[in-house]
Each structure stands twice: as C-alpha cells, then as structure tokens.
Amino acid sequence: MPTHEKKPSSHRSPRGPLVPGPGSSVLHRSLIVTVVLALLTGIAGLVAFLTREDTPEAAAPASAPETRQSAPPAPAPVKAPKGGQVAAPVKTTDPVEFAKAAAKVLWSYDTRRLSQPEHIAGLKRWMTTEKNYADWASVSDLVPDPVLWSRMGDQAQYATATVGEGHFPQAFKTALAADPGAITDAYIYAVTVTGRQSITWTGSDKGTGAEARSSTLAVQCRPDRDCALAAVLPTTAP
C-alpha cells in the first residue's frame, strides 16, 4: 500500500489517490536508526533490537517545555465492518517464501471491502506470538489512520501487488557466514522482497497507478513451527 515508514497523515497528488504522508515521533525516529544499524551490524544486532526491553528513558520522547494540557481529541470515526478479510498467513518454514507472501499482503488493501480495524486485525495474524521478538508498531504504522482510510473508502480505493523475488540481504548473509550459531536463539531472518503495487480509485478523478516496491522484513522461522512476521525494517537492505 502507498505508505511510508512513519505514522501517516494525508495528502492528495494531482488527480491521484489519497496516500499516507510523513509524520513521526522522536522515539520512532530513534528506533529507525537503531534498526538500520542493527541490520548492517548483522544478526546479533538485529536480534538485540527486536528483543529490546522498554525502559522509562526509552519509552518517552525527549523532554519539552511544560504546556497547559488541553482536552483529548474526540476519537476518529470508523466505518462499520464490511465483511472482508486479509489473506491468511501462509504455512511454510521457508523464510524467503514467507516474506514474499507477507510483502504481498502488506502492499495490498481494499477499502471497499474492509474497514480499517478489519485490515489491522488481518495483518496482526501474520505476526509472531513471541512478544520479545514482535515489533507490531513497524507494521501497524504502515496502515492509514481511520480517518484517512475512510476518505480512501469514499474513493473506493484499493491496491493489489505482485511479488518479483526475495533474498537474504548481503549484510545478513555475511553475518550468518561469520557466526552461524548467532541465529539459533531467536531464529530471526532478514529478507528483502521486491515487487510492484497497482492502485485503483474512483470519483471525479478516477484512475489507476503503479509503482515498484521493495521492503526488508524480519521473519521468525523456528525449526519446529511455521514462519511468522517479526517486523518491517524502515530501510530496504540490498
């Protein structure tokens, strides 16, 4: 789906679909830097990031001058469920095969058939159940907020995806070759997937669009169970 790694706001491109726009917290930016460095450092660094424990210092953004607190904003309106569903997780122990299927789901959406909470719930089924290794925020941040999703629904906007190939990034392969035993604790694999996303929308500016996509996913594949998604890295690793 046309998203960035940060929590979406919205904008409209000329005669184009509604797409998420940039926006982030200090904490989120610091985690992005940590994840990129972890991937380039190798498996041990990636696992260390995914197994981090929140502390009071890490859980709050940098302090800011005190301001008078205003009343909390009213909850965003959410459209009623439409009865659709996100594709179920594939059953495989192959991290590349799983990552390709997960990327296709992450790049696809249908506001005509799914409410935003339904879409979120469907993606959550792909996540690992091991809380120490699941970075759900890196996945949920890719989904437009309920208000933007509703506006996209007004345009009957939807996206489909085709996957080209998937591979282990070179940095990951180098780290694995240097220390094969490093992966046997968490069994987290970095996989880069490339493909193409096509978007269709209606309304007064009805149209279609397409773009190349690539993502690096952190996939957990223990020997005794099917693979699951652990995180989506904010930077694609070659």
C-alpha positions in Angstrom: 0.0 0.0 0.0 1.3 3.5 -0.6 2.7 4.2 2.8 5.9 5.4 4.4 7.5 4.1 7.5 6.2 6.8 9.7 2.6 7.2 11.0 0.5 8.6 8.2 -1.2 11.9 7.7 -2.6 12.5 4.2 -2.2 14.5 1.0 -3.5 14.3 -2.5 -1.3 14.1 -5.5 -2.7 15.9 -8.6 -5.6 13.7 -10.0 -4.4 10.8 -7.8 -5.4 8.6 -4.9 -5.2 9.6 -1.3 -2.0 8.3 0.2 -0.4 8.4 3.6 2.1 11.2 4.3 5.0 11.7 6.7 4.8 12.2 10.4 6.8 10.7 13.3 7.8 10.9 17.0 11.3 11.3 18.4 11.1 7.8 19.7 10.1 6.3 16.4 13.0 8.1 14.6 15.4 6.7 17.2 14.1 3.2 16.6 14.5 3.6 12.9 18.2 4.5 13.3 18.6 1.5 15.7 17.1 -0.9 13.3 19.2 0.2 10.3 22.4 0.0 12.3 21.3 -3.4 13.7 20.8 -4.8 10.2 24.1 -3.6 8.9 25.9 -4.9 12.0 24.5 -8.4 11.5 22.2 -11.0 13.0 23.2 -10.4 16.6 22.4 -6.7 16.3 19.1 -7.4 14.7 18.1 -9.8 17.4 19.2 -7.3 20.1 16.9 -4.7 18.6 13.9 -7.0 18.4 14.5 -8.2 22.0 14.9 -4.7 23.5 13.2 -4.0 26.8 11.4 -0.7 27.2 12.7 1.5 30.0 11.4 4.8 31.3 14.2 6.6 29.4 13.4 4.7 26.1 9.7 4.8 26.4 9.3 8.6 26.4 10.5 11.2 23.9 12.9 13.9 24.8 11.5 16.3 27.4 9.9 19.5 26.2 8.8 22.7 28.0 5.7 22.3 30.0 2.5 23.4 28.4 -1.1 23.6 29.6 -2.8 20.3 28.8 -5.8 20.5 26.6 -8.7 18.1 26.4 -8.0 14.9 24.5 -9.3 14.9 20.9 -12.5 13.1 20.1 -12.0 9.5 18.8 -11.8 9.3 15.0 -14.9 8.0 13.2 -14.6 4.4 12.0 -16.8 2.9 9.3 -18.8 -0.2 10.1 -17.2 -3.5 9.2 -17.7 -4.5 5.6 -17.2 -8.3 5.9 -14.0 -8.7 4.0 -10.7 -10.2 5.3 -7.0 -10.1 4.8 -5.4 -13.2 3.3 -4.4 -15.8 6.0 -0.7 -16.4 6.8 1.0 -19.0 4.6 2.1 -22.2 6.2 5.8 -22.6 5.5 9.2 -22.9 7.2 11.0 -21.2 4.4 11.8 -17.5 5.4 12.0 -16.3 1.8 8.8 -17.9 0.8 7.0 -16.5 3.8 8.5 -13.0 3.4 7.3 -12.8 -0.2 3.8 -13.7 0.8 3.8 -11.3 3.7 5.1 -8.4 1.5 2.2 -9.1 -1.0 -0.2 -8.7 1.9 1.5 -5.6 3.2 1.3 -3.9 -0.2 -2.3 -4.8 -0.7 -5.5 -3.3 0.7 -9.2 -2.8 -0.2 -11.2 0.0 1.4 -14.3 -1.2 -0.5 -14.5 -4.4 1.4 -12.6 -3.9 4.6 -12.8 -1.4 7.5 -9.5 -0.1 8.9 -9.9 -2.2 12.1 -10.6 -5.3 10.0 -7.5 -4.7 7.9 -5.4 -4.2 11.0 -6.7 -7.4 12.6 -5.9 -9.3 9.4 -2.3 -8.1 9.4 -1.9 -9.0 13.1 -2.5 -12.7 12.3 0.8 -12.7 10.4 2.8 -11.6 13.5 4.9 -13.8 15.7 3.2 -14.5 19.0 6.6 -14.2 20.8 6.3 -10.8 22.3 10.0 -10.4 22.8 10.5 -10.5 19.0 7.4 -8.8 17.7 7.6 -5.2 16.6 4.0 -4.6 15.8 4.4 -0.9 15.6 6.6 -1.3 12.5 3.7 -3.0 10.7 0.7 -1.0 12.1 2.4 2.3 11.2 2.2 1.3 7.6 -1.6 1.4 7.7 -3.5 4.7 7.2 -5.4 6.0 10.3 -9.2 5.5 10.4 -10.0 9.0 9.1 -7.7 8.7 6.0 -8.9 5.1 5.5 -12.5 6.4 5.5 -11.6 9.0 2.9 -9.9 6.4 0.8 -13.0 4.3 1.1 -15.1 7.2 -0.3 -12.9 6.9 -3.5 -13.3 3.0 -3.4 -9.5 2.9 -3.4 -7.8 -0.4 -3.4 -4.3 -1.8 -4.2 -3.1 -5.1 -5.5 0.5 -6.4 -5.5 2.7 -8.8 -7.5 5.9 -10.1 -6.0 9.1 -10.5 -8.1 11.7 -12.1 -5.9 13.0 -12.4 -2.3 16.5 -12.8 -1.0 18.7 -12.5 2.1 20.5 -9.2 2.1 24.2 -9.4 1.6 24.9 -8.0 5.1 22.8 -10.7 6.7 24.5 -13.5 4.6 27.9 -12.2 5.6 27.0 -12.1 9.3 25.4 -15.5 9.2 28.5 -17.0 7.5 30.8 -15.4 10.1 28.7 -16.7 13.1 26.2 -19.4 12.0 25.2 -20.0 15.6 24.1 -16.4 16.2 20.7 -17.1 14.7 19.8 -20.1 16.9 18.3 -18.1 19.7 15.6 -16.1 18.0 15.7 -17.6 14.5 15.1 -14.2 13.0 15.9 -13.8 9.3 16.2 -10.6 7.3 14.6 -11.0 3.8 14.4 -8.3 1.1 11.4 -8.6 -1.2 10.8 -6.7 -4.5 7.6 -6.3 -6.5 5.0 -4.0 -7.9 1.9 -2.3 -6.4 -1.1 -1.2 -8.5 -3.6 1.2 -7.1 -7.1 2.0 -8.4 -9.5 4.7 -7.2 -12.8 6.2 -8.4 -14.6 9.6 -8.0 -14.2 12.7 -10.1 -10.5 11.9 -10.7 -10.9 8.2 -11.3 -7.7 6.5 -12.3 -5.0 3.9 -11.7 -1.4 4.0 -10.8 1.5 1.6 -10.2 5.0 1.7 -8.7 7.9 -0.6 -7.9 8.1 -1.7 -4.2 10.7 -3.2 -2.1 10.9 -4.0 1.7 13.1 -5.8 4.1 11.2 -7.9 6.6 12.3 -9.6 9.8 10.9 -13.1 9.7 11.0 -15.6 12.5 11.2 -19.2 11.4 11.9 -21.7 14.2 12.6 -25.3 13.1 9.5 -26.7 14.8 6.9 -24.2 13.6 5.7 -22.2 10.6 7.3 -18.8 10.0 5.8 -15.5 11.3 6.4 -11.8 10.7 8.5 -10.1 13.4 9.0 -6.6 11.9 9.2 -4.4 8.8 12.5 -2.6 8.6 12.3 1.1 7.6 15.1 0.9 5.1 15.5 -1.7 2.4 18.7 -3.6 2.6 20.3 -4.8 -0.7 
